[in-house]
Amino acid sequence: MKKRATIYDIAKALGITISTVSRALNNSDLISATTKDSVLRMAKQLDYRPNRLASSLSSGKTYIIGVIVPSAEIHFFSSFVSSLEVEFKRAGYSILLYQSNESFQSEENGVTTLLEAQVDGLIISPSLATTNFKHLERLHQENKPLLVFDRTDNRIAAPQVGIDDEKAGYLAASHLVQAGYQRIAFVSTASEITIFKNRFEGYLRALKQFKIPFDSSLVVRKGMSIDAGISGTNELLKLSRRPDAIIGGDDFTALGILNALSKAGIQPPEIGVVGFANQLFSAYITPSLTTIDQQATKMGAESAKLFLTMLQSASPQEMAEKRVVLEPILITRNTTSLEKQVLD
Protein backbone atom coordinates (compact mmCIF):
# COMPACT_ATOMS: atom_id res chain seq x y z
CA MET A 1 0.00 0.00 0.00
CA LYS A 2 1.32 3.41 -0.97
CA LYS A 3 2.59 5.45 1.96
CA ARG A 4 0.72 8.69 2.61
CA ALA A 5 2.83 11.76 1.79
CA THR A 6 3.74 14.13 4.63
CA ILE A 7 5.19 17.63 4.89
CA TYR A 8 8.55 15.92 5.49
CA ASP A 9 8.35 14.44 1.97
CA ILE A 10 7.53 17.85 0.47
CA ALA A 11 10.42 19.48 2.35
CA LYS A 12 12.87 16.77 1.24
CA ALA A 13 11.77 16.97 -2.41
CA LEU A 14 12.21 20.74 -2.50
CA GLY A 15 15.27 20.96 -0.28
CA ILE A 16 13.65 23.34 2.20
CA THR A 17 12.78 23.17 5.89
CA ILE A 18 9.66 21.56 7.32
CA SER A 19 8.65 24.87 8.94
CA THR A 20 8.80 26.60 5.55
CA VAL A 21 6.51 23.96 4.05
CA SER A 22 4.09 24.27 6.97
CA ARG A 23 3.96 28.06 6.67
CA ALA A 24 3.51 27.88 2.91
CA LEU A 25 0.61 25.43 3.24
CA ASN A 26 -0.99 27.77 5.78
CA ASN A 27 -0.56 30.76 3.43
CA SER A 28 1.73 32.62 5.83
CA ASP A 29 2.76 36.16 4.87
CA LEU A 30 6.32 35.23 5.88
CA ILE A 31 6.68 32.99 2.81
CA SER A 32 7.15 34.33 -0.72
CA ALA A 33 4.60 33.70 -3.43
CA THR A 34 7.20 31.75 -5.42
CA THR A 35 7.89 29.36 -2.54
CA LYS A 36 4.17 28.93 -1.84
CA ASP A 37 3.62 28.04 -5.46
CA SER A 38 6.44 25.47 -5.41
CA VAL A 39 5.13 23.89 -2.22
CA LEU A 40 1.56 23.67 -3.51
CA ARG A 41 2.69 22.14 -6.82
CA MET A 42 4.82 19.54 -5.03
CA ALA A 43 2.00 18.79 -2.58
CA LYS A 44 -0.30 18.10 -5.52
CA GLN A 45 2.37 15.99 -7.25
CA LEU A 46 2.86 13.86 -4.13
CA ASP A 47 -0.89 13.68 -3.49
CA TYR A 48 -0.37 15.26 -0.08
CA ARG A 49 -3.41 15.54 2.18
CA PRO A 50 -3.18 17.31 5.53
CA ASN A 51 -3.59 15.16 8.63
CA ARG A 52 -6.60 16.78 10.25
CA LEU A 53 -6.38 14.63 13.37
CA ALA A 54 -2.76 15.54 14.07
CA SER A 55 -3.50 19.18 13.40
CA SER A 56 -6.49 19.21 15.75
CA LEU A 57 -4.52 17.50 18.51
CA SER A 58 -1.79 20.14 18.35
CA SER A 59 -4.00 23.20 17.85
CA GLY A 60 -7.19 22.17 19.66
CA LYS A 61 -9.14 22.96 16.46
CA THR A 62 -10.71 20.65 13.89
CA TYR A 63 -11.53 23.39 11.35
CA ILE A 64 -15.01 21.88 11.10
CA ILE A 65 -18.18 23.88 11.80
CA GLY A 66 -21.43 22.17 12.76
CA VAL A 67 -24.59 23.37 11.02
CA ILE A 68 -28.13 22.32 12.02
CA VAL A 69 -31.03 23.09 9.66
CA PRO A 70 -34.69 22.06 9.82
CA SER A 71 -34.41 20.45 6.37
CA ALA A 72 -31.71 20.42 3.71
CA GLU A 73 -34.39 19.58 1.13
CA ILE A 74 -35.88 23.07 1.42
CA HIS A 75 -34.30 25.37 -1.16
CA PHE A 76 -33.90 28.27 1.28
CA PHE A 77 -31.78 26.21 3.66
CA SER A 78 -29.76 24.52 0.91
CA SER A 79 -29.00 27.95 -0.62
CA PHE A 80 -27.94 29.25 2.79
CA VAL A 81 -25.64 26.27 3.40
CA SER A 82 -24.13 26.52 -0.08
CA SER A 83 -23.28 30.20 0.43
CA LEU A 84 -21.96 29.51 3.93
CA GLU A 85 -19.73 26.70 2.67
CA VAL A 86 -18.17 28.87 -0.04
CA GLU A 87 -17.09 31.44 2.54
CA PHE A 88 -15.81 28.85 5.02
CA LYS A 89 -13.77 27.01 2.38
CA ARG A 90 -11.93 30.23 1.62
CA ALA A 91 -10.97 30.41 5.28
CA GLY A 92 -9.93 26.74 5.48
CA TYR A 93 -13.02 25.42 7.27
CA SER A 94 -15.39 22.57 6.41
CA ILE A 95 -19.05 22.03 7.32
CA LEU A 96 -20.68 19.09 9.09
CA LEU A 97 -24.42 19.28 8.33
CA TYR A 98 -27.23 17.87 10.48
CA GLN A 99 -31.00 17.96 9.79
CA SER A 100 -33.46 18.26 12.67
CA ASN A 101 -36.49 17.53 10.45
CA GLU A 102 -38.47 20.01 12.58
CA SER A 103 -38.01 17.79 15.65
CA PHE A 104 -36.81 19.17 18.98
CA GLN A 105 -35.50 15.74 20.05
CA SER A 106 -33.56 15.42 16.80
CA GLU A 107 -32.19 18.92 17.27
CA GLU A 108 -30.96 18.04 20.77
CA ASN A 109 -29.34 14.88 19.41
CA GLY A 110 -27.74 16.93 16.66
CA VAL A 111 -26.09 19.28 19.14
CA THR A 112 -24.72 16.28 21.06
CA THR A 113 -23.51 14.53 17.92
CA LEU A 114 -21.73 17.61 16.56
CA LEU A 115 -20.07 18.42 19.88
CA GLU A 116 -18.87 14.81 20.14
CA ALA A 117 -17.41 15.29 16.64
CA GLN A 118 -15.36 18.14 18.15
CA VAL A 119 -16.69 20.86 15.86
CA ASP A 120 -15.19 24.30 16.46
CA GLY A 121 -18.63 25.89 16.77
CA LEU A 122 -22.29 25.63 15.78
CA ILE A 123 -24.65 27.49 13.43
CA ILE A 124 -28.33 26.67 13.82
CA SER A 125 -31.85 27.47 12.65
CA PRO A 126 -34.14 26.00 15.34
CA SER A 127 -36.93 23.54 14.60
CA LEU A 128 -40.59 24.59 14.77
CA ALA A 129 -40.98 22.24 17.73
CA THR A 130 -38.25 23.95 19.77
CA THR A 131 -39.71 25.70 22.82
CA ASN A 132 -36.59 26.11 24.97
CA PHE A 133 -32.93 26.51 24.20
CA LYS A 134 -31.13 24.93 27.16
CA HIS A 135 -29.44 22.40 24.87
CA LEU A 136 -27.61 25.28 23.17
CA GLU A 137 -26.05 26.37 26.46
CA ARG A 138 -23.56 23.50 26.04
CA LEU A 139 -21.78 25.62 23.42
CA HIS A 140 -21.28 28.38 25.99
CA GLN A 141 -20.06 25.85 28.57
CA GLU A 142 -17.38 24.68 26.11
CA ASN A 143 -16.61 28.28 25.06
CA LYS A 144 -17.48 27.51 21.45
CA PRO A 145 -19.14 30.00 19.10
CA LEU A 146 -22.89 29.69 18.56
CA LEU A 147 -24.78 31.59 15.86
CA VAL A 148 -28.50 31.52 15.02
CA PHE A 149 -29.78 32.25 11.52
CA ASP A 150 -33.20 32.80 9.90
CA ARG A 151 -35.34 31.63 12.84
CA THR A 152 -33.84 34.16 15.19
CA ASP A 153 -35.09 34.45 18.76
CA ASN A 154 -34.06 36.91 21.45
CA ARG A 155 -34.30 34.16 24.07
CA ILE A 156 -31.10 32.66 22.65
CA ALA A 157 -27.90 34.22 23.99
CA ALA A 158 -26.01 34.28 20.70
CA PRO A 159 -25.35 36.49 17.65
CA GLN A 160 -28.15 36.21 15.09
CA VAL A 161 -28.55 36.77 11.36
CA GLY A 162 -31.95 37.07 9.70
CA ILE A 163 -34.37 39.35 7.92
CA ASP A 164 -36.65 42.02 9.39
CA ASP A 165 -39.58 39.64 9.86
CA GLU A 166 -41.99 42.26 11.16
CA LYS A 167 -41.39 44.22 7.97
CA ALA A 168 -41.78 41.02 5.93
CA GLY A 169 -45.26 40.44 7.37
CA TYR A 170 -46.10 44.08 6.77
CA LEU A 171 -44.93 43.92 3.14
CA ALA A 172 -47.06 40.85 2.46
CA ALA A 173 -50.23 42.31 3.95
CA SER A 174 -49.82 45.88 2.66
CA HIS A 175 -49.17 44.59 -0.86
CA LEU A 176 -52.46 42.69 -0.74
CA VAL A 177 -54.36 45.74 0.50
CA GLN A 178 -52.86 47.91 -2.21
CA ALA A 179 -53.82 45.27 -4.78
CA GLY A 180 -57.48 45.63 -3.74
CA TYR A 181 -57.95 42.87 -1.15
CA GLN A 182 -59.77 43.55 2.13
CA ARG A 183 -60.37 40.27 3.98
CA ILE A 184 -56.83 38.98 4.37
CA ALA A 185 -56.36 35.65 6.13
CA PHE A 186 -53.18 34.40 7.78
CA VAL A 187 -52.31 30.68 7.78
CA SER A 188 -49.13 29.89 9.73
CA THR A 189 -47.60 28.03 12.66
CA ALA A 190 -48.31 28.26 16.36
CA SER A 191 -44.56 28.00 17.01
CA GLU A 192 -43.31 30.33 19.72
CA ILE A 193 -40.15 31.20 17.79
CA THR A 194 -39.93 34.99 17.61
CA ILE A 195 -39.78 35.46 13.84
CA PHE A 196 -43.26 33.99 13.33
CA LYS A 197 -44.69 36.28 15.98
CA ASN A 198 -42.95 39.20 14.28
CA ARG A 199 -44.44 38.34 10.86
CA PHE A 200 -47.89 38.30 12.42
CA GLU A 201 -47.22 41.66 14.08
CA GLY A 202 -46.30 43.06 10.67
CA TYR A 203 -49.58 41.73 9.27
CA LEU A 204 -51.49 43.46 12.09
CA ARG A 205 -49.59 46.72 11.50
CA ALA A 206 -50.61 46.76 7.84
CA LEU A 207 -54.27 46.15 8.70
CA LYS A 208 -54.19 48.99 11.22
CA GLN A 209 -52.46 51.37 8.84
CA PHE A 210 -55.07 50.78 6.12
CA LYS A 211 -57.94 50.85 8.65
CA ILE A 212 -59.00 47.26 8.04
CA PRO A 213 -60.62 45.70 11.14
CA PHE A 214 -58.84 42.61 12.49
CA ASP A 215 -60.94 39.44 12.30
CA SER A 216 -59.60 36.57 14.42
CA SER A 217 -61.59 34.03 12.36
CA LEU A 218 -59.19 34.75 9.47
CA VAL A 219 -56.17 33.53 11.47
CA VAL A 220 -55.50 29.78 11.26
CA ARG A 221 -52.51 28.21 12.98
CA LYS A 222 -52.34 24.76 11.44
CA GLY A 223 -48.55 24.65 11.01
CA MET A 224 -46.31 25.20 8.01
CA SER A 225 -46.54 22.53 5.33
CA ILE A 226 -48.49 21.74 2.18
CA ASP A 227 -51.01 19.77 4.26
CA ALA A 228 -51.36 22.66 6.72
CA GLY A 229 -52.05 25.03 3.83
CA ILE A 230 -54.74 22.73 2.43
CA SER A 231 -56.38 22.18 5.81
CA GLY A 232 -56.25 25.86 6.77
CA THR A 233 -57.71 27.00 3.45
CA ASN A 234 -60.57 24.50 3.60
CA GLU A 235 -61.40 25.86 7.04
CA LEU A 236 -61.37 29.46 5.77
CA LEU A 237 -63.57 28.65 2.77
CA LYS A 238 -66.30 27.41 5.13
CA LEU A 239 -66.66 30.87 6.70
CA SER A 240 -69.87 32.77 5.91
CA ARG A 241 -67.63 35.60 4.76
CA ARG A 242 -64.64 33.90 3.21
CA PRO A 243 -61.31 35.72 2.76
CA ASP A 244 -60.37 37.37 -0.51
CA ALA A 245 -56.63 36.84 0.16
CA ILE A 246 -54.49 34.43 2.20
CA ILE A 247 -50.93 34.79 3.51
CA GLY A 248 -49.13 31.46 4.01
CA GLY A 249 -46.44 31.07 6.66
CA ASP A 250 -44.02 29.84 4.00
CA ASP A 251 -44.08 28.90 0.32
CA PHE A 252 -44.95 25.26 1.07
CA THR A 253 -47.98 26.40 3.06
CA ALA A 254 -48.86 28.72 0.18
CA LEU A 255 -48.56 25.77 -2.22
CA GLY A 256 -51.13 23.93 -0.11
CA ILE A 257 -53.35 27.02 -0.18
CA LEU A 258 -53.20 27.09 -3.97
CA ASN A 259 -54.02 23.37 -4.10
CA ALA A 260 -57.10 23.80 -1.91
CA LEU A 261 -58.28 26.82 -3.89
CA SER A 262 -57.88 24.94 -7.15
CA LYS A 263 -59.95 22.02 -5.86
CA ALA A 264 -62.62 24.52 -4.82
CA GLY A 265 -62.68 25.93 -8.37
CA ILE A 266 -60.98 29.20 -7.37
CA GLN A 267 -58.10 30.55 -9.42
CA PRO A 268 -55.86 33.27 -7.92
CA PRO A 269 -55.81 36.22 -8.14
CA GLU A 270 -59.56 35.87 -7.49
CA ILE A 271 -58.32 35.07 -4.01
CA GLY A 272 -54.80 36.47 -3.56
CA VAL A 273 -52.00 34.32 -2.12
CA VAL A 274 -48.60 35.31 -0.69
CA GLY A 275 -45.87 33.05 0.73
CA PHE A 276 -42.48 33.46 2.39
CA ALA A 277 -38.97 32.34 1.33
CA ASN A 278 -39.10 32.54 -2.49
CA GLN A 279 -38.55 28.80 -2.89
CA LEU A 280 -37.28 27.66 -6.28
CA PHE A 281 -40.68 26.32 -7.35
CA SER A 282 -42.57 29.54 -6.59
CA ALA A 283 -41.65 31.16 -9.92
CA TYR A 284 -42.56 28.10 -11.99
CA ILE A 285 -45.92 26.92 -10.67
CA THR A 286 -49.16 28.13 -12.29
CA PRO A 287 -50.10 30.72 -11.25
CA SER A 288 -46.66 31.84 -10.13
CA LEU A 289 -46.48 32.70 -6.43
CA THR A 290 -46.04 36.15 -4.93
CA THR A 291 -43.63 35.74 -2.03
CA ILE A 292 -41.13 37.39 0.30
CA ASP A 293 -37.50 36.70 -0.56
CA GLN A 294 -35.44 36.12 2.61
CA GLN A 295 -32.05 36.58 0.92
CA ALA A 296 -30.72 33.09 1.69
CA THR A 297 -27.42 33.55 -0.19
CA LYS A 298 -26.62 36.87 1.46
CA MET A 299 -27.68 35.46 4.83
CA GLY A 300 -25.19 32.62 4.41
CA ALA A 301 -22.35 34.98 3.52
CA GLU A 302 -23.13 37.33 6.41
CA SER A 303 -23.37 34.40 8.85
CA ALA A 304 -19.99 33.07 7.73
CA LYS A 305 -18.38 36.51 8.05
CA LEU A 306 -19.71 37.00 11.58
CA PHE A 307 -18.88 33.44 12.64
CA LEU A 308 -15.28 33.70 11.42
CA THR A 309 -14.93 36.81 13.58
CA MET A 310 -16.27 34.86 16.55
CA LEU A 311 -13.72 32.09 15.95
CA GLN A 312 -10.95 34.62 16.44
CA SER A 313 -12.40 35.80 19.74
CA ALA A 314 -11.10 34.49 23.07
CA SER A 315 -14.65 34.81 24.42
CA PRO A 316 -17.29 34.34 21.67
CA GLN A 317 -20.10 34.91 24.20
CA GLU A 318 -19.17 38.60 24.37
CA MET A 319 -20.72 38.97 20.90
CA ALA A 320 -24.11 37.60 22.01
CA GLU A 321 -25.93 40.88 21.36
CA LYS A 322 -24.73 41.17 17.75
CA ARG A 323 -27.57 41.25 15.20
CA VAL A 324 -27.40 41.32 11.40
CA VAL A 325 -30.80 42.22 9.97
CA LEU A 326 -31.35 41.95 6.21
CA GLU A 327 -34.13 43.57 4.23
CA PRO A 328 -37.01 41.31 3.10
CA ILE A 329 -37.80 41.65 -0.62
CA LEU A 330 -41.34 41.44 -2.01
CA ILE A 331 -41.46 39.38 -5.23
CA THR A 332 -44.76 40.13 -6.99
CA ARG A 333 -46.14 37.39 -9.25
CA ASN A 334 -49.47 36.19 -10.61
CA THR A 335 -51.19 35.08 -7.39
CA THR A 336 -51.71 38.73 -6.44
CA SER A 337 -52.03 40.39 -9.83
CA LEU A 338 -53.37 43.93 -9.80
CA GLU A 339 -55.95 42.63 -12.29
CA LYS A 340 -57.88 41.56 -9.20
CA GLN A 341 -59.12 45.13 -8.92
CA VAL A 342 -60.59 44.85 -12.43
CA LEU A 343 -62.15 41.46 -11.68
CA ASP A 344 -64.02 42.98 -8.75
C-alpha positions as CSV (number, residue, x, y, z in Angstrom):
1,M,0.0,0.0,0.0
2,K,1.3,3.4,-1.0
3,K,2.6,5.4,2.0
4,R,0.7,8.7,2.6
5,A,2.8,11.8,1.8
6,T,3.7,14.1,4.6
7,I,5.2,17.6,4.9
8,Y,8.5,15.9,5.5
9,D,8.3,14.4,2.0
10,I,7.5,17.9,0.5
11,A,10.4,19.5,2.3
12,K,12.9,16.8,1.2
13,A,11.8,17.0,-2.4
14,L,12.2,20.7,-2.5
15,G,15.3,21.0,-0.3
16,I,13.6,23.3,2.2
17,T,12.8,23.2,5.9
18,I,9.7,21.6,7.3
19,S,8.6,24.9,8.9
20,T,8.8,26.6,5.6
21,V,6.5,24.0,4.1
22,S,4.1,24.3,7.0
23,R,4.0,28.1,6.7
24,A,3.5,27.9,2.9
25,L,0.6,25.4,3.2
26,N,-1.0,27.8,5.8
27,N,-0.6,30.8,3.4
28,S,1.7,32.6,5.8
29,D,2.8,36.2,4.9
30,L,6.3,35.2,5.9
31,I,6.7,33.0,2.8
32,S,7.2,34.3,-0.7
33,A,4.6,33.7,-3.4
34,T,7.2,31.7,-5.4
35,T,7.9,29.4,-2.5
36,K,4.2,28.9,-1.8
37,D,3.6,28.0,-5.5
38,S,6.4,25.5,-5.4
39,V,5.1,23.9,-2.2
40,L,1.6,23.7,-3.5
41,R,2.7,22.1,-6.8
42,M,4.8,19.5,-5.0
43,A,2.0,18.8,-2.6
44,K,-0.3,18.1,-5.5
45,Q,2.4,16.0,-7.2
46,L,2.9,13.9,-4.1
47,D,-0.9,13.7,-3.5
48,Y,-0.4,15.3,-0.1
49,R,-3.4,15.5,2.2
50,P,-3.2,17.3,5.5
51,N,-3.6,15.2,8.6
52,R,-6.6,16.8,10.3
53,L,-6.4,14.6,13.4
54,A,-2.8,15.5,14.1
55,S,-3.5,19.2,13.4
56,S,-6.5,19.2,15.8
57,L,-4.5,17.5,18.5
58,S,-1.8,20.1,18.3
59,S,-4.0,23.2,17.8
60,G,-7.2,22.2,19.7
61,K,-9.1,23.0,16.5
62,T,-10.7,20.7,13.9
63,Y,-11.5,23.4,11.3
64,I,-15.0,21.9,11.1
65,I,-18.2,23.9,11.8
66,G,-21.4,22.2,12.8
67,V,-24.6,23.4,11.0
68,I,-28.1,22.3,12.0
69,V,-31.0,23.1,9.7
70,P,-34.7,22.1,9.8
71,S,-34.4,20.4,6.4
72,A,-31.7,20.4,3.7
73,E,-34.4,19.6,1.1
74,I,-35.9,23.1,1.4
75,H,-34.3,25.4,-1.2
76,F,-33.9,28.3,1.3
77,F,-31.8,26.2,3.7
78,S,-29.8,24.5,0.9
79,S,-29.0,27.9,-0.6
80,F,-27.9,29.2,2.8
81,V,-25.6,26.3,3.4
82,S,-24.1,26.5,-0.1
83,S,-23.3,30.2,0.4
84,L,-22.0,29.5,3.9
85,E,-19.7,26.7,2.7
86,V,-18.2,28.9,0.0
87,E,-17.1,31.4,2.5
88,F,-15.8,28.8,5.0
89,K,-13.8,27.0,2.4
90,R,-11.9,30.2,1.6
91,A,-11.0,30.4,5.3
92,G,-9.9,26.7,5.5
93,Y,-13.0,25.4,7.3
94,S,-15.4,22.6,6.4
95,I,-19.0,22.0,7.3
96,L,-20.7,19.1,9.1
97,L,-24.4,19.3,8.3
98,Y,-27.2,17.9,10.5
99,Q,-31.0,18.0,9.8
100,S,-33.5,18.3,12.7
101,N,-36.5,17.5,10.5
102,E,-38.5,20.0,12.6
103,S,-38.0,17.8,15.6
104,F,-36.8,19.2,19.0
105,Q,-35.5,15.7,20.1
106,S,-33.6,15.4,16.8
107,E,-32.2,18.9,17.3
108,E,-31.0,18.0,20.8
109,N,-29.3,14.9,19.4
110,G,-27.7,16.9,16.7
111,V,-26.1,19.3,19.1
112,T,-24.7,16.3,21.1
113,T,-23.5,14.5,17.9
114,L,-21.7,17.6,16.6
115,L,-20.1,18.4,19.9
116,E,-18.9,14.8,20.1
117,A,-17.4,15.3,16.6
118,Q,-15.4,18.1,18.1
119,V,-16.7,20.9,15.9
120,D,-15.2,24.3,16.5
121,G,-18.6,25.9,16.8
122,L,-22.3,25.6,15.8
123,I,-24.6,27.5,13.4
124,I,-28.3,26.7,13.8
125,S,-31.9,27.5,12.6
126,P,-34.1,26.0,15.3
127,S,-36.9,23.5,14.6
128,L,-40.6,24.6,14.8
129,A,-41.0,22.2,17.7
130,T,-38.3,23.9,19.8
131,T,-39.7,25.7,22.8
132,N,-36.6,26.1,25.0
133,F,-32.9,26.5,24.2
134,K,-31.1,24.9,27.2
135,H,-29.4,22.4,24.9
136,L,-27.6,25.3,23.2
137,E,-26.0,26.4,26.5
138,R,-23.6,23.5,26.0
139,L,-21.8,25.6,23.4
140,H,-21.3,28.4,26.0
141,Q,-20.1,25.9,28.6
142,E,-17.4,24.7,26.1
143,N,-16.6,28.3,25.1
144,K,-17.5,27.5,21.5
145,P,-19.1,30.0,19.1
146,L,-22.9,29.7,18.6
147,L,-24.8,31.6,15.9
148,V,-28.5,31.5,15.0
149,F,-29.8,32.3,11.5
150,D,-33.2,32.8,9.9
151,R,-35.3,31.6,12.8
152,T,-33.8,34.2,15.2
153,D,-35.1,34.4,18.8
154,N,-34.1,36.9,21.5
155,R,-34.3,34.2,24.1
156,I,-31.1,32.7,22.6
157,A,-27.9,34.2,24.0
158,A,-26.0,34.3,20.7
159,P,-25.4,36.5,17.7
160,Q,-28.1,36.2,15.1
161,V,-28.6,36.8,11.4
162,G,-32.0,37.1,9.7
163,I,-34.4,39.4,7.9
164,D,-36.6,42.0,9.4
165,D,-39.6,39.6,9.9
166,E,-42.0,42.3,11.2
167,K,-41.4,44.2,8.0
168,A,-41.8,41.0,5.9
169,G,-45.3,40.4,7.4
170,Y,-46.1,44.1,6.8
171,L,-44.9,43.9,3.1
172,A,-47.1,40.8,2.5
173,A,-50.2,42.3,3.9
174,S,-49.8,45.9,2.7
175,H,-49.2,44.6,-0.9
176,L,-52.5,42.7,-0.7
177,V,-54.4,45.7,0.5
178,Q,-52.9,47.9,-2.2
179,A,-53.8,45.3,-4.8
180,G,-57.5,45.6,-3.7
181,Y,-58.0,42.9,-1.1
182,Q,-59.8,43.6,2.1
183,R,-60.4,40.3,4.0
184,I,-56.8,39.0,4.4
185,A,-56.4,35.7,6.1
186,F,-53.2,34.4,7.8
187,V,-52.3,30.7,7.8
188,S,-49.1,29.9,9.7
189,T,-47.6,28.0,12.7
190,A,-48.3,28.3,16.4
191,S,-44.6,28.0,17.0
192,E,-43.3,30.3,19.7
193,I,-40.1,31.2,17.8
194,T,-39.9,35.0,17.6
195,I,-39.8,35.5,13.8
196,F,-43.3,34.0,13.3
197,K,-44.7,36.3,16.0
198,N,-43.0,39.2,14.3
199,R,-44.4,38.3,10.9
200,F,-47.9,38.3,12.4
201,E,-47.2,41.7,14.1
202,G,-46.3,43.1,10.7
203,Y,-49.6,41.7,9.3
204,L,-51.5,43.5,12.1
205,R,-49.6,46.7,11.5
206,A,-50.6,46.8,7.8
207,L,-54.3,46.1,8.7
208,K,-54.2,49.0,11.2
209,Q,-52.5,51.4,8.8
210,F,-55.1,50.8,6.1
211,K,-57.9,50.9,8.7
212,I,-59.0,47.3,8.0
213,P,-60.6,45.7,11.1
214,F,-58.8,42.6,12.5
215,D,-60.9,39.4,12.3
216,S,-59.6,36.6,14.4
217,S,-61.6,34.0,12.4
218,L,-59.2,34.7,9.5
219,V,-56.2,33.5,11.5
220,V,-55.5,29.8,11.3
221,R,-52.5,28.2,13.0
222,K,-52.3,24.8,11.4
223,G,-48.6,24.6,11.0
224,M,-46.3,25.2,8.0
225,S,-46.5,22.5,5.3
226,I,-48.5,21.7,2.2
227,D,-51.0,19.8,4.3
228,A,-51.4,22.7,6.7
229,G,-52.0,25.0,3.8
230,I,-54.7,22.7,2.4
231,S,-56.4,22.2,5.8
232,G,-56.3,25.9,6.8
233,T,-57.7,27.0,3.4
234,N,-60.6,24.5,3.6
235,E,-61.4,25.9,7.0
236,L,-61.4,29.5,5.8
237,L,-63.6,28.7,2.8
238,K,-66.3,27.4,5.1
239,L,-66.7,30.9,6.7
240,S,-69.9,32.8,5.9
241,R,-67.6,35.6,4.8
242,R,-64.6,33.9,3.2
243,P,-61.3,35.7,2.8
244,D,-60.4,37.4,-0.5
245,A,-56.6,36.8,0.2
246,I,-54.5,34.4,2.2
247,I,-50.9,34.8,3.5
248,G,-49.1,31.5,4.0
249,G,-46.4,31.1,6.7
250,D,-44.0,29.8,4.0
251,D,-44.1,28.9,0.3
252,F,-45.0,25.3,1.1
253,T,-48.0,26.4,3.1
254,A,-48.9,28.7,0.2
255,L,-48.6,25.8,-2.2
256,G,-51.1,23.9,-0.1
257,I,-53.3,27.0,-0.2
258,L,-53.2,27.1,-4.0
259,N,-54.0,23.4,-4.1
260,A,-57.1,23.8,-1.9
261,L,-58.3,26.8,-3.9
262,S,-57.9,24.9,-7.1
263,K,-60.0,22.0,-5.9
264,A,-62.6,24.5,-4.8
265,G,-62.7,25.9,-8.4
266,I,-61.0,29.2,-7.4
267,Q,-58.1,30.6,-9.4
268,P,-55.9,33.3,-7.9
269,P,-55.8,36.2,-8.1
270,E,-59.6,35.9,-7.5
271,I,-58.3,35.1,-4.0
272,G,-54.8,36.5,-3.6
273,V,-52.0,34.3,-2.1
274,V,-48.6,35.3,-0.7
275,G,-45.9,33.0,0.7
276,F,-42.5,33.5,2.4
277,A,-39.0,32.3,1.3
278,N,-39.1,32.5,-2.5
279,Q,-38.6,28.8,-2.9
280,L,-37.3,27.7,-6.3
281,F,-40.7,26.3,-7.4
282,S,-42.6,29.5,-6.6
283,A,-41.6,31.2,-9.9
284,Y,-42.6,28.1,-12.0
285,I,-45.9,26.9,-10.7
286,T,-49.2,28.1,-12.3
287,P,-50.1,30.7,-11.3
288,S,-46.7,31.8,-10.1
289,L,-46.5,32.7,-6.4
290,T,-46.0,36.2,-4.9
291,T,-43.6,35.7,-2.0
292,I,-41.1,37.4,0.3
293,D,-37.5,36.7,-0.6
294,Q,-35.4,36.1,2.6
295,Q,-32.0,36.6,0.9
296,A,-30.7,33.1,1.7
297,T,-27.4,33.5,-0.2
298,K,-26.6,36.9,1.5
299,M,-27.7,35.5,4.8
300,G,-25.2,32.6,4.4
301,A,-22.4,35.0,3.5
302,E,-23.1,37.3,6.4
303,S,-23.4,34.4,8.8
304,A,-20.0,33.1,7.7
305,K,-18.4,36.5,8.1
306,L,-19.7,37.0,11.6
307,F,-18.9,33.4,12.6
308,L,-15.3,33.7,11.4
309,T,-14.9,36.8,13.6
310,M,-16.3,34.9,16.5
311,L,-13.7,32.1,16.0
312,Q,-10.9,34.6,16.4
313,S,-12.4,35.8,19.7
314,A,-11.1,34.5,23.1
315,S,-14.7,34.8,24.4
316,P,-17.3,34.3,21.7
317,Q,-20.1,34.9,24.2
318,E,-19.2,38.6,24.4
319,M,-20.7,39.0,20.9
320,A,-24.1,37.6,22.0
321,E,-25.9,40.9,21.4
322,K,-24.7,41.2,17.8
323,R,-27.6,41.2,15.2
324,V,-27.4,41.3,11.4
325,V,-30.8,42.2,10.0
326,L,-31.3,41.9,6.2
327,E,-34.1,43.6,4.2
328,P,-37.0,41.3,3.1
329,I,-37.8,41.6,-0.6
330,L,-41.3,41.4,-2.0
331,I,-41.5,39.4,-5.2
332,T,-44.8,40.1,-7.0
333,R,-46.1,37.4,-9.2
334,N,-49.5,36.2,-10.6
335,T,-51.2,35.1,-7.4
336,T,-51.7,38.7,-6.4
337,S,-52.0,40.4,-9.8
338,L,-53.4,43.9,-9.8
339,E,-55.9,42.6,-12.3
340,K,-57.9,41.6,-9.2
341,Q,-59.1,45.1,-8.9
342,V,-60.6,44.9,-12.4
343,L,-62.1,41.5,-11.7
344,D,-64.0,43.0,-8.8
